[in-house]
Amino acid sequence: MINLAGRDILNGWGKFLFTGIGLGLLIGVTLSMAGIYRGLVDDGRVLLSNGGADLWVVQRNTLGPYAEPSNVRDDAYRALLGVKGVAEAGNVTYLTMQIEDQGKDVRVMLVGFQPGHPGEPGYLVAGRPITRSHYEAIADIKTGFRLGQRIRIRRHEYTVVGLTRRMVSSGGDPMVFVPLRDAQEVQFLKDNDALVNERARSAANPAFNRPAVPGLLEAVQASQASSRTVNVVMLRLAPHADEAIVASDIRRWKHLEAYTRADMDEILVAKLIATSAKQIFMFLVILAIVSAAIVAFIIYTMTLNKVREIAVLKLIGARNRTISAMILQQALGLGAIGFIVGKTAATLWAPIFPKYVLLLPGDAVLGALLVLVICALASIVAIRAALRVDPATAIGG
């Protein structure tokens, strides 16, 4: 028996191949969308693991520091060290900002940390750790900064002394790490003109400028020129400490909010990127429907072009099952070519994306199965058209 699908593919292999490439590019976009979602989730989890913390202590009734603003006094860590089960504590600040680099802006997350405490970069790929209390920085290689380069952040210049990798925010922005005091100044202090105006207002306020209370005005003005606030206190627990019990004690006695790693994972994945995940899922559904429609149209068109051949097969006794299998083979072959092209394309262009694209083998296997299922379902229209072909068509010309 003549294999109509194989003969048709061999006779029109160019058309069939280019059709498969077009379908493959569409499948590549679909796989890339799934990879973007996986990348968003992975960025959030990398953010949690980079700090080396077991608990995140933030302002009460907030989801900070990544999902909501959070302000905590930077001396709170002393009280937290007294909680049973807490081994280490580190103050950390986060601020998303633009840094100018050779005439262009680089969007980064500025991180202030205390060396040797939770919140510092987990590892370096080049350079050295920060050893000075001011004006040194560690940058993620995604920023494009180089070792020894001087970058300007607000009013001061910082020297890049170390480089790290995969230190990004939940939005995929690369991190720049600086000493805590510098980060507090960048984030919480006002510029010089604003400070001068605040001092003038304080001096004009009788409550702060009392003749009978010397030194009061100077103390108020000094408080305006310093910052004692951080976004989060990261805690590292002692071995065998129960994080749930420690978090409960902090909420009860320290009047702060404490989140475990599981809590922060839920906040980042289920809340922070929930809208993006829904949007990506809608794109995946639309792309799947478009792919199915394209495959159905292509296979249906190819089937209509073979009406005479199908009629001849029926006339010589070919069963409907044989004809259906031939059309199904053609649809699955088109899907296989499309998936190979799509997977190759997605792998090649994934590094070009500005955000991290994570292509998992499991997603590729699932994608291959879905492509074959979609192609099989899309061939139903062509199969129905083929089964309605009258054998007399082969004679009637």
VEXBA-633017 format. One record per residue (C-alpha): residue number from 1; residue in three letters; x, y, z. Coordinates in nm, 2 decimals. Example, Ala and Ser with C-alpha at 12.3 -4.5 7.8 and 13.67 -1.06 7.14 Angstrom:
% VEXBA-633017
SITE    i   aa      c1      c2      c3
SITE    1  ALA    1.23   -0.45    0.78
SITE    2  SER    1.37   -0.11    0.71
This chain:
% VEXBA-633017
SITE    i   aa      c1      c2      c3
SITE    1  MET    0.00    0.00    0.00
SITE    2  ILE    0.13    0.34   -0.09
SITE    3  ASN    0.21    0.56    0.21
SITE    4  LEU    0.04    0.88    0.09
SITE    5  ALA    0.19    1.09    0.38
SITE    6  GLY    0.54    0.98    0.31
SITE    7  ARG    0.51    1.03   -0.07
SITE    8  ASP    0.35    1.37   -0.03
SITE    9  ILE    0.63    1.48    0.21
SITE   10  LEU    0.90    1.36   -0.03
SITE   11  ASN    0.74    1.52   -0.33
SITE   12  GLY    0.69    1.86   -0.16
SITE   13  TRP    0.96    1.84    0.11
SITE   14  GLY    1.05    2.21    0.07
SITE   15  LYS    0.70    2.33    0.13
SITE   16  PHE    0.66    2.09    0.42
SITE   17  LEU    1.00    2.18    0.57
SITE   18  PHE    0.93    2.56    0.56
SITE   19  THR    0.59    2.50    0.70
SITE   20  GLY    0.75    2.31    0.99
SITE   21  ILE    1.00    2.59    1.04
SITE   22  GLY    0.72    2.85    1.06
SITE   23  LEU    0.53    2.64    1.31
SITE   24  GLY    0.86    2.57    1.50
SITE   25  LEU    0.92    2.94    1.55
SITE   26  LEU    0.57    2.98    1.70
SITE   27  ILE    0.64    2.68    1.93
SITE   28  GLY    0.98    2.84    2.02
SITE   29  VAL    0.79    3.15    2.13
SITE   30  THR    0.56    2.93    2.34
SITE   31  LEU    0.85    2.75    2.51
SITE   32  SER    1.02    3.09    2.57
SITE   33  MET    0.71    3.22    2.75
SITE   34  ALA    0.71    2.92    2.97
SITE   35  GLY    1.09    2.98    3.03
SITE   36  ILE    1.02    3.34    3.12
SITE   37  TYR    0.78    3.23    3.39
SITE   38  ARG    1.02    2.97    3.52
SITE   39  GLY    1.29    3.24    3.52
SITE   40  LEU    1.07    3.47    3.73
SITE   41  VAL    1.01    3.20    3.99
SITE   42  ASP    1.38    3.11    3.99
SITE   43  ASP    1.49    3.48    4.03
SITE   44  GLY    1.27    3.50    4.34
SITE   45  ARG    1.41    3.18    4.49
SITE   46  VAL    1.77    3.28    4.41
SITE   47  LEU    1.70    3.61    4.59
SITE   48  LEU    1.60    3.42    4.90
SITE   49  SER    1.89    3.19    4.89
SITE   50  ASN    2.16    3.45    4.82
SITE   51  GLY    2.12    3.62    5.16
SITE   52  GLY    2.18    3.30    5.35
SITE   53  ALA    1.90    3.38    5.60
SITE   54  ASP    1.65    3.15    5.77
SITE   55  LEU    1.41    3.43    5.89
SITE   56  TRP    1.32    3.77    5.75
SITE   57  VAL    1.22    4.03    6.02
SITE   58  VAL    1.03    4.33    5.88
SITE   59  GLN    0.79    4.60    5.98
SITE   60  ARG    0.47    4.46    6.14
SITE   61  ASN    0.17    4.41    5.91
SITE   62  THR    0.38    4.43    5.59
SITE   63  LEU    0.49    4.18    5.34
SITE   64  GLY    0.83    4.34    5.31
SITE   65  PRO    1.10    4.38    5.21
SITE   66  TYR    1.05    4.26    4.85
SITE   67  ALA    0.67    4.29    4.81
SITE   68  GLU    0.60    4.60    5.02
SITE   69  PRO    0.80    4.89    5.18
SITE   70  SER    0.93    4.80    5.53
SITE   71  ASN    1.12    5.02    5.78
SITE   72  VAL    1.29    4.87    6.09
SITE   73  ARG    1.52    5.05    6.33
SITE   74  ASP    1.87    4.93    6.27
SITE   75  ASP    1.93    4.86    6.65
SITE   76  ALA    1.65    4.60    6.65
SITE   77  TYR    1.90    4.33    6.57
SITE   78  ARG    2.04    4.35    6.93
SITE   79  ALA    1.70    4.25    7.07
SITE   80  LEU    1.66    3.98    6.81
SITE   81  LEU    1.99    3.83    6.90
SITE   82  GLY    1.84    3.77    7.25
SITE   83  VAL    1.56    3.55    7.11
SITE   84  LYS    1.62    3.18    7.18
SITE   85  GLY    1.74    3.00    6.86
SITE   86  VAL    1.89    3.31    6.68
SITE   87  ALA    2.26    3.27    6.60
SITE   88  GLU    2.33    3.56    6.37
SITE   89  ALA    2.15    3.88    6.26
SITE   90  GLY    2.23    4.13    5.98
SITE   91  ASN    2.07    4.46    5.88
SITE   92  VAL    1.99    4.49    5.51
SITE   93  THR    1.85    4.77    5.29
SITE   94  TYR    1.71    4.74    4.94
SITE   95  LEU    1.65    5.01    4.68
SITE   96  THR    1.58    4.98    4.31
SITE   97  MET    1.74    5.27    4.13
SITE   98  GLN    1.92    5.38    3.81
SITE   99  ILE    2.30    5.41    3.79
SITE  100  GLU    2.47    5.59    3.51
SITE  101  ASP    2.74    5.40    3.33
SITE  102  GLN    2.92    5.56    3.03
SITE  103  GLY    2.63    5.77    2.93
SITE  104  LYS    2.36    5.51    2.97
SITE  105  ASP    2.14    5.42    3.27
SITE  106  VAL    2.17    5.07    3.43
SITE  107  ARG    1.87    4.97    3.65
SITE  108  VAL    1.99    4.79    3.96
SITE  109  MET    1.89    4.69    4.31
SITE  110  LEU    2.12    4.86    4.56
SITE  111  VAL    2.18    4.64    4.86
SITE  112  GLY    2.33    4.76    5.18
SITE  113  PHE    2.47    4.49    5.41
SITE  114  GLN    2.70    4.42    5.69
SITE  115  PRO    3.01    4.21    5.59
SITE  116  GLY    3.02    3.88    5.78
SITE  117  HIS    2.65    3.88    5.85
SITE  118  PRO    2.34    3.74    5.67
SITE  119  GLY    2.26    3.94    5.36
SITE  120  GLU    2.61    3.96    5.21
SITE  121  PRO    2.68    3.80    4.87
SITE  122  GLY    2.70    3.43    4.88
SITE  123  TYR    3.00    3.41    4.65
SITE  124  LEU    3.23    3.60    4.42
SITE  125  VAL    3.34    3.51    4.07
SITE  126  ALA    3.61    3.77    4.06
SITE  127  GLY    3.77    4.03    4.29
SITE  128  ARG    3.75    4.05    4.66
SITE  129  PRO    3.50    4.11    4.94
SITE  130  ILE    3.43    4.46    5.07
SITE  131  THR    3.69    4.55    5.34
SITE  132  ARG    3.62    4.92    5.39
SITE  133  SER    3.33    5.08    5.56
SITE  134  HIS    3.26    5.32    5.28
SITE  135  TYR    3.27    5.36    4.90
SITE  136  GLU    3.34    5.00    4.78
SITE  137  ALA    3.09    4.79    4.59
SITE  138  ILE    3.03    4.44    4.47
SITE  139  ALA    2.83    4.41    4.14
SITE  140  ASP    2.65    4.14    3.96
SITE  141  ILE    2.82    4.08    3.62
SITE  142  LYS    2.48    4.15    3.45
SITE  143  THR    2.53    4.52    3.53
SITE  144  GLY    2.83    4.53    3.29
SITE  145  PHE    3.05    4.69    3.55
SITE  146  ARG    3.42    4.59    3.56
SITE  147  LEU    3.67    4.54    3.84
SITE  148  GLY    3.82    4.86    3.95
SITE  149  GLN    3.56    5.07    3.77
SITE  150  ARG    3.43    5.38    3.96
SITE  151  ILE    3.05    5.42    3.96
SITE  152  ARG    2.86    5.72    4.09
SITE  153  ILE    2.57    5.65    4.32
SITE  154  ARG    2.39    5.97    4.42
SITE  155  ARG    2.66    6.20    4.57
SITE  156  HIS    2.95    5.96    4.60
SITE  157  GLU    3.17    5.75    4.38
SITE  158  TYR    3.22    5.38    4.46
SITE  159  THR    3.50    5.14    4.34
SITE  160  VAL    3.38    4.80    4.21
SITE  161  VAL    3.61    4.56    4.41
SITE  162  GLY    3.42    4.23    4.34
SITE  163  LEU    3.19    4.06    4.09
SITE  164  THR    2.92    3.81    4.15
SITE  165  ARG    2.67    3.62    3.94
SITE  166  ARG    2.29    3.55    3.96
SITE  167  MET    2.24    3.80    4.23
SITE  168  VAL    1.92    3.96    4.11
SITE  169  SER    1.60    4.11    4.24
SITE  170  SER    1.26    3.94    4.20
SITE  171  GLY    1.22    4.15    3.89
SITE  172  GLY    1.55    4.04    3.74
SITE  173  ASP    1.74    4.36    3.81
SITE  174  PRO    2.11    4.29    3.89
SITE  175  MET    2.23    4.38    4.24
SITE  176  VAL    2.50    4.61    4.36
SITE  177  PHE    2.62    4.56    4.71
SITE  178  VAL    2.76    4.85    4.92
SITE  179  PRO    2.83    4.89    5.30
SITE  180  LEU    2.52    4.94    5.51
SITE  181  ARG    2.59    5.30    5.61
SITE  182  ASP    2.64    5.41    5.25
SITE  183  ALA    2.31    5.24    5.15
SITE  184  GLN    2.12    5.40    5.43
SITE  185  GLU    2.25    5.74    5.32
SITE  186  VAL    2.15    5.68    4.96
SITE  187  GLN    1.80    5.55    5.05
SITE  188  PHE    1.69    5.75    5.35
SITE  189  LEU    1.88    6.08    5.36
SITE  190  LYS    1.77    6.38    5.17
SITE  191  ASP    1.99    6.59    4.94
SITE  192  ASN    2.19    6.89    5.06
SITE  193  ASP    1.94    7.15    4.96
SITE  194  ALA    1.65    6.96    5.13
SITE  195  LEU    1.86    6.93    5.45
SITE  196  VAL    1.93    7.30    5.45
SITE  197  ASN    1.56    7.37    5.41
SITE  198  GLU    1.47    7.12    5.69
SITE  199  ARG    1.72    7.29    5.92
SITE  200  ALA    1.57    7.63    5.85
SITE  201  ARG    1.22    7.50    5.93
SITE  202  SER    1.35    7.34    6.25
SITE  203  ALA    1.52    7.66    6.36
SITE  204  ALA    1.20    7.86    6.29
SITE  205  ASN    0.99    7.61    6.50
SITE  206  PRO    0.96    7.74    6.86
SITE  207  ALA    0.92    7.38    6.98
SITE  208  PHE    1.27    7.30    6.86
SITE  209  ASN    1.45    7.63    6.92
SITE  210  ARG    1.39    7.70    7.28
SITE  211  PRO    1.63    7.96    7.45
SITE  212  ALA    1.60    7.77    7.78
SITE  213  VAL    1.70    7.44    7.63
SITE  214  PRO    2.05    7.47    7.48
SITE  215  GLY    2.15    7.20    7.24
SITE  216  LEU    1.80    7.10    7.15
SITE  217  LEU    1.80    7.25    6.80
SITE  218  GLU    2.14    7.10    6.73
SITE  219  ALA    2.02    6.76    6.83
SITE  220  VAL    1.72    6.78    6.61
SITE  221  GLN    1.92    6.90    6.31
SITE  222  ALA    2.17    6.62    6.37
SITE  223  SER    1.89    6.36    6.36
SITE  224  GLN    1.78    6.50    6.02
SITE  225  ALA    2.13    6.43    5.88
SITE  226  SER    2.15    6.07    5.99
SITE  227  SER    1.95    5.76    5.92
SITE  228  ARG    1.89    5.47    6.16
SITE  229  THR    1.65    5.27    5.94
SITE  230  VAL    1.68    4.94    5.74
SITE  231  ASN    1.43    4.74    5.54
SITE  232  VAL    1.48    4.40    5.69
SITE  233  VAL    1.68    4.22    5.96
SITE  234  MET    1.79    3.88    5.83
SITE  235  LEU    1.84    3.61    6.09
SITE  236  ARG    2.04    3.29    6.08
SITE  237  LEU    1.92    3.03    6.33
SITE  238  ALA    2.12    2.79    6.55
SITE  239  PRO    2.13    2.43    6.45
SITE  240  HIS    1.82    2.23    6.54
SITE  241  ALA    1.62    2.56    6.61
SITE  242  ASP    1.26    2.55    6.51
SITE  243  GLU    1.21    2.84    6.27
SITE  244  ALA    0.83    2.85    6.33
SITE  245  ILE    0.87    2.88    6.71
SITE  246  VAL    1.14    3.15    6.67
SITE  247  ALA    0.92    3.34    6.43
SITE  248  SER    0.62    3.31    6.67
SITE  249  ASP    0.83    3.45    6.96
SITE  250  ILE    0.95    3.74    6.75
SITE  251  ARG    0.59    3.83    6.65
SITE  252  ARG    0.47    3.80    7.01
SITE  253  TRP    0.75    3.98    7.20
SITE  254  LYS    0.93    4.21    6.96
SITE  255  HIS    0.62    4.35    6.78
SITE  256  LEU    0.78    4.28    6.44
SITE  257  GLU    0.68    4.05    6.15
SITE  258  ALA    0.89    3.74    6.10
SITE  259  TYR    0.87    3.53    5.78
SITE  260  THR    1.02    3.19    5.73
SITE  261  ARG    1.17    3.08    5.39
SITE  262  ALA    0.85    2.90    5.31
SITE  263  ASP    0.65    3.22    5.39
SITE  264  MET    0.88    3.44    5.17
SITE  265  ASP    0.86    3.18    4.89
SITE  266  GLU    0.48    3.21    4.89
SITE  267  ILE    0.50    3.59    4.90
SITE  268  LEU    0.73    3.61    4.60
SITE  269  VAL    0.57    3.34    4.39
SITE  270  ALA    0.20    3.35    4.49
SITE  271  LYS    0.17    3.73    4.54
SITE  272  LEU    0.45    3.93    4.39
SITE  273  ILE    0.46    3.75    4.04
SITE  274  ALA    0.11    3.62    4.05
SITE  275  THR   -0.02    3.88    3.79
SITE  276  SER    0.28    3.82    3.56
SITE  277  ALA    0.22    3.44    3.59
SITE  278  LYS   -0.15    3.48    3.49
SITE  279  GLN   -0.06    3.70    3.19
SITE  280  ILE    0.20    3.45    3.07
SITE  281  PHE   -0.05    3.17    3.11
SITE  282  MET   -0.30    3.36    2.90
SITE  283  PHE   -0.03    3.40    2.63
SITE  284  LEU    0.05    3.03    2.64
SITE  285  VAL   -0.32    2.94    2.60
SITE  286  ILE   -0.35    3.18    2.30
SITE  287  LEU   -0.03    3.05    2.14
SITE  288  ALA   -0.16    2.69    2.18
SITE  289  ILE   -0.49    2.78    2.02
SITE  290  VAL   -0.31    2.96    1.73
SITE  291  SER   -0.07    2.67    1.68
SITE  292  ALA   -0.36    2.42    1.67
SITE  293  ALA   -0.54    2.64    1.42
SITE  294  ILE   -0.23    2.67    1.19
SITE  295  VAL   -0.17    2.30    1.20
SITE  296  ALA   -0.54    2.23    1.13
SITE  297  PHE   -0.54    2.47    0.83
SITE  298  ILE   -0.21    2.33    0.69
SITE  299  ILE   -0.31    1.97    0.71
SITE  300  TYR   -0.66    2.04    0.58
SITE  301  THR   -0.51    2.23    0.28
SITE  302  MET   -0.27    1.95    0.21
SITE  303  THR   -0.56    1.70    0.23
SITE  304  LEU   -0.77    1.89   -0.02
SITE  305  ASN   -0.48    1.89   -0.26
SITE  306  LYS   -0.48    1.51   -0.25
SITE  307  VAL   -0.85    1.45   -0.32
SITE  308  ARG   -0.78    1.25   -0.64
SITE  309  GLU   -0.52    1.03   -0.46
SITE  310  ILE   -0.75    0.96   -0.17
SITE  311  ALA   -1.03    0.87   -0.41
SITE  312  VAL   -0.80    0.63   -0.59
SITE  313  LEU   -0.71    0.46   -0.26
SITE  314  LYS   -1.07    0.42   -0.17
SITE  315  LEU   -1.14    0.28   -0.51
SITE  316  ILE   -0.88    0.01   -0.48
SITE  317  GLY   -1.01   -0.09   -0.14
SITE  318  ALA   -0.81    0.11    0.12
SITE  319  ARG   -0.99    0.13    0.45
SITE  320  ASN   -1.09    0.45    0.63
SITE  321  ARG   -0.85    0.36    0.91
SITE  322  THR   -0.56    0.34    0.67
SITE  323  ILE   -0.64    0.68    0.52
SITE  324  SER   -0.68    0.84    0.86
SITE  325  ALA   -0.35    0.70    0.98
SITE  326  MET   -0.18    0.85    0.67
SITE  327  ILE   -0.31    1.20    0.75
SITE  328  LEU   -0.23    1.16    1.12
SITE  329  GLN    0.13    1.06    1.03
SITE  330  GLN    0.16    1.38    0.83
SITE  331  ALA    0.03    1.60    1.11
SITE  332  LEU    0.26    1.43    1.37
SITE  333  GLY    0.55    1.47    1.14
SITE  334  LEU    0.48    1.84    1.10
SITE  335  GLY    0.45    1.87    1.48
SITE  336  ALA    0.78    1.68    1.53
SITE  337  ILE    0.97    1.91    1.29
SITE  338  GLY    0.81    2.21    1.45
SITE  339  PHE    0.90    2.11    1.80
SITE  340  ILE    1.27    2.04    1.70
SITE  341  VAL    1.29    2.38    1.53
SITE  342  GLY    1.11    2.55    1.82
SITE  343  LYS    1.33    2.39    2.09
SITE  344  THR    1.64    2.48    1.91
SITE  345  ALA    1.53    2.84    1.85
SITE  346  ALA    1.42    2.89    2.21
SITE  347  THR    1.76    2.76    2.33
SITE  348  LEU    1.95    2.99    2.10
SITE  349  TRP    1.77    3.31    2.17
SITE  350  ALA    1.71    3.26    2.55
SITE  351  PRO    2.04    3.43    2.65
SITE  352  ILE    1.95    3.74    2.45
SITE  353  PHE    1.64    3.81    2.66
SITE  354  PRO    1.70    4.09    2.92
SITE  355  LYS    1.54    3.87    3.19
SITE  356  TYR    1.64    3.52    3.29
SITE  357  VAL    1.48    3.25    3.08
SITE  358  LEU    1.49    2.91    3.24
SITE  359  LEU    1.42    2.62    3.00
SITE  360  LEU    1.37    2.30    3.20
SITE  361  PRO    1.40    1.95    3.04
SITE  362  GLY    1.06    1.86    3.20
SITE  363  ASP    0.89    2.15    3.03
SITE  364  ALA    1.05    2.04    2.70
SITE  365  VAL    0.91    1.69    2.74
SITE  366  LEU    0.57    1.82    2.83
SITE  367  GLY    0.58    2.07    2.54
SITE  368  ALA    0.66    1.79    2.30
SITE  369  LEU    0.37    1.58    2.42
SITE  370  LEU    0.13    1.88    2.40
SITE  371  VAL    0.25    1.96    2.04
SITE  372  LEU    0.18    1.60    1.93
SITE  373  VAL   -0.16    1.60    2.10
SITE  374  ILE   -0.25    1.94    1.94
SITE  375  CYS   -0.13    1.81    1.60
SITE  376  ALA   -0.34    1.49    1.64
SITE  377  LEU   -0.65    1.69    1.74
SITE  378  ALA   -0.59    1.94    1.46
SITE  379  SER   -0.58    1.65    1.20
SITE  380  ILE   -0.94    1.55    1.28
SITE  381  VAL   -1.07    1.82    1.05
SITE  382  ALA   -0.86    1.70    0.76
SITE  383  ILE   -0.95    1.33    0.84
SITE  384  ARG   -1.32    1.41    0.83
SITE  385  ALA   -1.27    1.58    0.49
SITE  386  ALA   -1.08    1.29    0.36
SITE  387  LEU   -1.34    1.03    0.47
SITE  388  ARG   -1.61    1.23    0.29
SITE  389  VAL   -1.42    1.20   -0.05
SITE  390  ASP   -1.63    1.00   -0.30
SITE  391  PRO   -1.43    0.72   -0.47
SITE  392  ALA   -1.60    0.82   -0.80
SITE  393  THR   -1.39    1.13   -0.80
SITE  394  ALA   -1.10    0.92   -0.92
SITE  395  ILE   -1.29    0.83   -1.24
SITE  396  GLY   -1.49    1.14   -1.29
SITE  397  GLY   -1.17    1.35   -1.34
